[in-house]
C-alpha cells in the first residue's frame, strides 16, 4: 500500500524528474484530463474530488517517508491542480496548452490564499490545497479566455 501511495504522490515517478518537478507532474495531468473529460461534468468533478482526497493521504505518506514537508517529489497536487484548471473548460489543444501555462504561472506565483496555505504546514491537506487555490485562479482566467475566444481558446 505504501508503494502505491508513493507512486501516486510522485505522479508515477515524474516527481523525481529535474529540473522543475512540478512542471513534469503537471504534464502527467494532461492524459488524465483527456481520459476523464470523456465523463460528464459531474463525474469529472467527482473524480477530481476523489483524487484530491487520495492525494491528501498520498502526500502525508510521502512526507513521512522522506521526512520532508511538501517535498518537491510530491506532484499529485499539480496533477489535481491541472484537473481543476480544466474543470468545465472545453478540451481542445489550445485550451489544454494555455491551461498548462496559466496553471504553472499561478502555482509558482502563489497568490492569496495559496501562499498562506503553502506556508501554513497543514500536512497533506496543505500540499493539495495550495495548488487547488492556484488552479481556481487559473480556471477563472481560462474561462474568460474561452468566453472571448482569446489566443485560440474556445469550443472548437
PyMOL commands that set and color helices and strands:
alter all, ss='L'
color gray80, all
select helices_A, chain A and resi 2-9+14-16+21-36+41-66+76-85+93-109+114-119+123-148+150-152
alter helices_A, ss='H'
color red, helices_A
deselect
rebuild
show_as cartoon
